[in-house]
Amino acid sequence: MHITKRDAVLMHMARLIAAREKEILQANAQDVAQFAGDDLALYDRLKLDQAKILGMVQSLESLARQSDPLGVERYRFTHANGMEITNRTAAFGTVLIIYESRPDVTIEATGIAFKSGNHILLKGGKEARRSNLLLTNLWQESLRSQNIAEDWVRYLDFSREETRDFLLRPSEKVDLIVPRGGEKLIDFVRKHARCPLIISGRGNNFLFVARDADPDMARQLIINAKTSKISACNALDKVLIDSGLPEKEGFLRELTQQLGEYKVRILTDARLASYGYGQELGEEAVWYQEFLDYKIVLGEVKDLGAAIEMINTYSGGHSATIVSRNPESAARFMDEVDAAAVYHNASTRFTDGGQFGLGGELAISTDKLHQRGPMGLQHLTTNKWYVSGDGQVRKEA
């Protein structure tokens, strides 16, 4: 399908979403009204508002302005026998996106996968069924507007058991699966899938307050990364404080007071428990957990090296930041911490395809193959070798 067709579908979809905003919000309100449970992150991801609708529209418009990710030459070689050999980007084929709660994934991730030349299968959670079915219908309306078969975007209205059976014995060829959700969903897909996966894994992000940090900046970054959106995988879960931080107790007192204003539950390690600013965490397993809640762990480390070791031991490999006035310390931290995104004096909340200039994201991969971190349009491609000859045959063994 030519790029002009793909872009026309994206722009038509952007206009449809803007025009049908009221209908989308009504369908979503029904999903929200029937939401059961006390999972704050799931609820936050489910609920749409005018700002999220606008974000959908802007994401599609941004995608339509980007260049075609297909057919991009990555390598060229002229063989000694005269053959011309090139390697170019190519579509995967059919991409299955399995996700929880978030209706905006039905727009942003589908838009990226479609512009990358792929057919898309969507399997959203039952909690967002009405929203997702309506948005899928809008995709198909946009496809029809350009005389494109509507089966380029399909919704799998499956139960959990039907989804498991499809993963085990797919009724059609699926080239790539992208699960987006909590660890239970990812484990479910990993266990049953029979084709390659791109894992958008847990966050469990860390911030290290070095002994030479600006304390006001450190507090500002912690509050932003923890409280601005607790349902985001780039939210902050753990804070490590250098034991040599000047006026450490005063820093802790002000930080915990500010966290308390947002009703954040504070856990501390044994070293900081004596200050009395939080509840001592009971078991090591807490260090591995992604909270997606108003909850944070504060711990103390002896130096930069110990902080790096802690982060590499417990984090999800998503995002980590250092607050420091020393560029050499920051450079060491950013080089040695094993995470998809590393920061110096900035909030982890920026780990996002839109914020990184990608015009949206399919997922934030915590795998190292074939792409790490936010995955945008240019990352949802595979490659293909093109060899042009003039009757050459290989003579050597």
C-alpha positions in Angstrom: 0.0 0.0 0.0 1.5 3.4 -1.0 2.4 5.8 1.7 -0.1 8.4 0.4 -2.9 5.9 1.1 -1.6 5.1 4.6 -1.3 8.8 5.5 -4.8 9.5 4.1 -6.2 6.9 6.4 -4.4 8.4 9.4 -5.7 11.9 8.7 -9.2 10.6 8.1 -9.1 8.8 11.4 -7.9 11.9 13.2 -10.8 13.9 11.8 -13.3 11.1 12.8 -12.0 11.0 16.4 -12.4 14.7 16.7 -15.9 14.6 15.2 -17.1 11.7 17.3 -15.5 12.8 20.6 -18.9 12.8 22.4 -19.7 9.3 21.2 -16.3 8.0 22.3 -16.5 9.5 25.7 -20.0 8.1 26.2 -18.8 4.6 25.3 -15.9 5.0 27.6 -18.1 6.3 30.5 -20.1 3.0 30.2 -16.8 1.0 30.5 -15.7 3.2 33.5 -19.1 2.8 35.2 -18.8 -1.0 35.1 -15.1 -1.1 36.2 -14.8 -3.3 39.3 -11.8 -3.4 41.6 -9.4 -1.0 43.3 -6.5 -1.0 40.9 -5.8 2.7 40.6 -3.4 2.3 37.6 -5.9 0.2 35.6 -8.7 2.7 36.3 -6.5 5.6 35.3 -5.5 3.9 32.1 -9.1 3.1 31.3 -10.7 6.5 31.7 -10.7 8.9 28.7 -11.2 12.6 28.8 -11.0 15.5 26.3 -7.2 15.8 26.8 -6.7 12.1 25.9 -9.0 12.4 22.9 -6.9 15.4 21.8 -3.7 13.4 22.3 -5.1 10.7 20.0 -5.8 13.2 17.3 -2.4 14.8 17.6 -0.7 11.4 17.6 -2.3 10.5 14.3 -1.6 13.8 12.7 2.1 13.6 13.8 2.3 10.1 12.3 0.9 11.3 9.0 3.6 13.9 8.8 6.5 11.5 9.3 8.4 9.9 6.4 7.7 6.4 5.2 9.6 3.9 7.4 9.4 1.2 4.6 12.0 0.7 1.9 14.7 2.7 3.7 18.1 1.6 2.6 20.3 0.5 5.5 23.3 -1.0 3.7 24.7 -1.2 0.2 27.4 -3.4 -1.2 28.7 -4.1 -4.7 30.0 -7.7 -4.9 33.3 -8.4 -6.8 31.2 -10.3 -9.4 29.1 -7.2 -10.1 25.9 -8.0 -8.1 24.3 -5.1 -6.3 23.3 -6.0 -2.7 21.1 -3.7 -0.6 19.3 -4.1 2.7 16.1 -2.2 3.2 13.4 -1.9 5.9 10.3 -3.9 5.4 7.0 -4.6 7.2 6.6 -7.5 9.6 3.3 -8.6 8.1 0.6 -9.0 10.8 1.1 -7.5 14.3 -1.0 -8.6 17.2 -1.3 -6.1 20.1 -2.6 -7.5 23.4 -3.2 -4.8 26.0 -5.1 -3.9 29.2 -7.5 -1.1 29.8 -6.0 1.6 27.7 -8.3 2.6 24.8 -5.6 5.1 23.6 -3.5 2.1 22.6 -6.2 1.3 20.1 -5.3 4.6 18.4 -1.6 5.2 19.0 -0.2 1.7 18.7 -2.5 0.8 15.7 -1.5 4.0 13.9 2.2 3.2 14.2 1.7 -0.4 13.2 -0.5 0.6 10.2 1.9 3.3 8.9 4.6 0.7 9.1 2.7 -1.3 6.5 1.4 -4.0 8.9 -2.0 -5.6 9.3 -3.1 -5.2 12.9 -5.0 -7.6 15.2 -6.2 -5.9 18.5 -7.0 -7.8 21.7 -7.9 -5.3 24.4 -9.1 -6.0 28.0 -12.8 -6.6 28.7 -12.8 -3.5 31.0 -12.5 -1.3 27.9 -14.5 -3.4 25.4 -17.1 -0.7 24.4 -14.4 1.9 23.9 -12.2 -0.4 21.9 -14.9 -1.8 19.6 -16.1 1.8 18.8 -12.5 2.9 18.0 -11.9 -0.2 15.9 -15.1 0.6 13.9 -13.7 4.1 13.3 -10.5 2.6 12.0 -12.5 0.4 9.6 -14.5 3.4 8.4 -11.3 5.3 7.7 -9.9 2.3 5.7 -13.1 2.2 3.7 -12.8 5.9 2.9 -9.7 5.1 1.0 -11.0 1.9 -0.7 -8.8 -0.2 1.5 -10.0 -3.5 2.9 -11.2 -3.1 6.5 -9.5 -6.3 7.6 -6.2 -4.3 7.9 -7.4 -3.5 11.4 -9.4 -6.1 13.3 -10.5 -6.5 16.9 -10.4 -10.0 18.5 -13.4 -10.0 20.8 -12.1 -13.0 22.6 -12.4 -14.4 26.1 -9.2 -15.2 28.1 -9.6 -18.9 27.0 -10.1 -18.0 23.4 -7.1 -15.7 23.5 -5.0 -18.5 25.0 -6.1 -20.9 22.2 -5.4 -18.4 19.5 -1.9 -17.9 20.9 -1.3 -21.6 21.0 -2.9 -22.4 17.7 -3.4 -19.2 15.7 -6.0 -19.5 12.9 -3.9 -17.2 10.7 -0.3 -16.2 10.4 0.9 -13.7 13.1 4.4 -12.3 12.7 4.8 -10.3 15.9 3.0 -9.9 19.2 3.3 -6.9 21.4 1.8 -7.3 24.9 1.2 -4.1 26.8 0.1 -4.4 30.4 1.1 -5.7 33.8 3.4 -8.6 34.5 0.5 -11.1 34.6 -0.5 -10.3 31.1 3.1 -10.4 29.8 3.7 -13.7 31.5 0.4 -15.1 30.0 1.5 -14.1 26.5 5.1 -15.3 26.9 3.8 -18.7 28.1 1.4 -19.3 25.3 2.7 -17.4 22.2 4.3 -19.2 19.3 5.8 -16.3 17.5 8.3 -13.4 18.4 7.3 -11.0 21.1 8.4 -7.4 21.9 8.1 -7.2 25.7 7.0 -3.9 27.2 8.1 -4.8 30.7 7.8 -3.5 34.2 9.0 -0.1 35.2 10.3 -0.2 38.8 12.3 3.0 38.1 15.0 4.4 40.4 16.3 7.9 41.2 19.7 8.3 42.9 20.3 11.5 45.0 24.1 11.9 44.9 26.0 13.6 47.8 26.5 16.7 45.6 22.9 16.9 44.4 20.9 20.1 44.5 18.4 19.1 47.2 15.5 21.3 46.0 15.9 19.8 42.5 16.0 16.3 43.8 12.8 16.8 45.7 11.1 18.4 42.7 12.1 15.5 40.4 11.0 12.9 43.0 7.6 14.5 43.4 7.0 14.8 39.7 8.2 11.3 38.8 6.2 9.7 41.6 2.9 11.7 41.6 2.2 13.2 38.2 0.8 9.9 36.8 1.0 6.8 39.0 -0.3 4.5 36.3 2.6 5.2 33.9 5.4 2.7 33.5 7.8 5.6 33.7 6.7 6.6 37.2 9.2 6.5 40.0 9.2 3.7 42.6 12.6 3.8 44.4 14.8 6.6 45.7 18.4 5.9 46.8 20.1 8.6 48.9 23.9 8.9 49.2 24.9 8.5 52.8 27.2 11.5 52.4 24.4 13.9 51.4 24.7 17.1 53.6 21.8 17.7 55.9 20.3 14.4 55.0 17.8 14.4 57.8 16.4 17.8 56.7 16.2 16.6 53.1 14.3 13.6 54.3 11.9 15.6 56.5 11.0 18.0 53.7 10.7 15.2 51.1 8.5 13.0 53.2 6.3 16.0 54.1 5.8 16.8 50.4 5.1 13.1 49.5 2.6 13.1 52.4 0.7 15.9 50.7 0.0 13.6 47.8 -0.9 10.7 50.2 2.1 8.7 49.1 2.8 5.7 51.3 6.5 5.7 52.3 8.6 2.6 52.9 12.2 2.9 54.1 15.1 0.5 54.3 16.7 -0.4 57.7 19.3 2.5 57.4 16.7 5.2 57.1 14.1 3.6 59.4 15.7 5.3 62.4 14.7 8.7 61.1 11.0 7.7 61.6 9.8 9.1 58.3 8.2 6.0 56.9 7.4 2.3 57.5 10.4 -0.1 57.3 9.9 -2.4 54.4 9.6 -6.0 55.5 11.2 -8.1 52.8 13.8 -7.8 50.0 11.1 -8.7 47.3 9.7 -5.2 47.6 12.8 -3.8 45.8 11.8 -5.8 42.7 8.2 -4.5 42.6 6.7 -2.0 40.3 4.0 -0.2 42.4 1.8 1.7 39.9 0.3 3.3 43.1 0.9 6.0 45.6 3.8 4.2 47.2 7.5 4.7 47.3 10.7 3.2 48.8 13.4 5.4 50.2 16.8 3.8 50.8 20.4 4.7 51.7 23.6 3.7 49.8 27.2 4.4 50.7 28.2 5.9 47.3 27.6 6.0 43.6 29.0 2.5 42.9 26.6 1.0 45.5 23.7 2.9 43.8 24.5 1.5 40.4 24.8 -2.0 41.8 21.4 -1.7 43.6 19.7 -0.4 40.4 21.2 -3.1 38.2 20.1 -5.7 40.7 16.5 -4.7 41.3 15.2 -2.4 38.6 13.1 -3.4 35.6 15.6 -2.0 33.1 13.2 0.8 32.1 14.4 4.2 33.4 16.8 5.5 36.0 18.1 9.0 36.9 20.9 10.6 38.9 20.6 14.0 40.6 24.1 15.4 40.8 26.1 18.5 40.1 29.1 16.4 39.0 29.2 15.6 35.3 31.7 12.9 35.8 29.5 11.1 38.3 26.6 11.5 36.0 28.5 10.1 33.0 29.5 7.0 35.0 26.0 6.5 36.2 24.5 6.8 32.7 27.2 4.5 31.2 27.0 1.7 33.9 23.3 1.6 34.8 21.6 -1.1 32.7 18.4 0.6 31.7 16.6 1.5 28.4 16.7 5.2 29.4 19.1 6.9 31.8 18.8 10.5 33.0 20.9 13.2 34.6 18.9 15.8 36.5 15.6 15.0 34.9 12.4 13.1 35.7 11.9 9.5 34.5 8.5 10.6 33.4 10.0 11.7 30.0 10.5 8.1 28.9 7.8 8.2 26.2 7.8 8.0 22.5 6.0 11.4 22.1 8.4 13.1 24.5 11.4 11.6 22.7 10.3 13.0 19.3 9.0 9.7 17.9 5.4 11.0 17.4 4.0 8.3 19.7 5.0 4.8 20.7 4.0 1.3 20.0 5.5 0.2 23.4 8.5 0.8 25.7 10.6 -2.3 25.2 12.7 -3.5 28.1 14.2 -6.2 25.9 17.5 -5.6 24.1 16.5 -7.1 20.8 15.5 -5.7 18.4 14.8 -2.3 19.9 15.1 -1.0 23.4 13.1 1.8 25.1 10.3 3.7 23.4 9.5 2.2 20.0 8.2 4.6 17.4 7.4 4.3 13.7 10.9 3.7 12.5 11.4 0.8 15.0 8.4 -1.3 13.9 10.1 -2.7 10.8 12.2 -5.7 10.0 14.6 -5.8 7.0 15.0 -7.5 3.7 17.9 -8.2 1.4 17.7 -7.2 -2.3 20.2 -8.7 -4.6 20.4 -7.8 -8.3 22.6 -9.7 -10.7 23.2 -10.5 -14.3 23.3 -14.3 -14.3 26.0 -14.7 -11.6 26.5 -18.2 -10.1 28.6 -19.1 -7.1 31.5 -21.4 -8.1 33.4 -21.8 -4.8 32.1 -24.2 -2.1 
